[in-house]
Amino acid sequence: MIMANLDSITMDPQVMGGKPCIRGLRVTVGTIVGLLATGRKSEKILQAYPYLEEEDIRQALAYAAWGQRRSNFRSPSHEKTHRRR
């Protein structure tokens, strides 16, 4: 899969320890995805972070999806049921 244009996503060792952030700001992709995962609506996120744009949220989700496909992610429940004895 080719990664879509994610020009809002930046990684700088001087900002949030190099974690993927939105446009060099101290807002990580993980923060945005976590808020969405807990049911926060995009509109509420944009109210809380008025310097973000709807496209930033879309790109955060796209980046997270791309990263998940590239990793060997195992869910916590998978680890519990598939532990070696």
C-alpha positions in Angstrom: 0.0 0.0 0.0 1.2 3.5 -0.8 0.8 6.0 2.0 -1.4 8.9 1.1 -0.2 12.4 1.3 0.1 13.0 5.1 1.8 16.4 5.1 0.2 17.3 8.4 2.1 14.6 10.2 5.5 15.5 11.4 8.2 13.8 13.5 10.9 15.9 15.2 13.0 14.6 18.0 12.7 18.1 19.6 8.9 17.9 19.7 7.2 15.3 21.9 10.2 13.0 21.8 9.9 12.4 18.1 6.4 11.0 18.3 4.2 11.6 15.2 2.6 15.1 15.7 0.2 17.4 13.9 2.1 20.1 12.0 5.0 20.2 14.4 2.6 21.1 17.3 2.6 19.4 20.6 -0.4 17.4 19.7 0.3 13.8 18.9 -1.4 11.5 16.5 -2.0 9.3 19.5 -3.8 12.1 21.3 -6.2 12.6 18.4 -6.8 8.9 17.8 -7.3 8.3 21.5 -9.9 11.1 21.8 -11.8 9.7 18.8 -11.6 6.2 20.3 -13.3 7.4 23.5 -16.1 8.8 21.4 -15.1 12.4 21.2 -16.5 14.0 18.0 -14.2 15.9 15.6 -16.1 19.1 16.3 -15.3 18.9 20.0 -11.7 18.1 19.3 -11.5 21.2 17.1 -13.1 23.3 19.9 -10.5 22.0 22.4 -7.6 22.5 19.9 -8.7 25.5 17.9 -5.4 25.6 16.0 -6.2 22.2 14.4 -8.2 21.6 11.2 -10.5 18.8 10.2 -7.9 17.7 7.7 -5.4 17.2 10.6 -7.8 14.8 12.2 -8.3 12.9 9.0 -4.6 12.6 8.5 -4.0 11.4 12.1 -6.5 8.6 11.5 -4.9 7.7 8.1 -1.5 7.7 9.7 -2.6 5.5 12.5 -4.2 3.0 10.1 -1.1 3.0 7.9 1.1 2.4 11.0 -1.1 -0.4 12.2 -0.9 -2.2 8.9 2.9 -2.0 8.9 3.3 -3.4 12.5 2.9 -6.8 14.0 0.3 -5.5 16.3 -1.3 -8.0 18.6 -4.3 -7.0 20.8 -4.0 -7.5 24.6 -6.7 -10.1 24.4 -4.7 -12.0 21.8 -1.7 -12.1 24.1 -3.7 -13.4 27.0 -5.2 -16.3 25.0 -2.0 -17.1 23.1 0.6 -17.1 25.8 3.1 -19.9 25.7 3.0 -22.2 28.7 
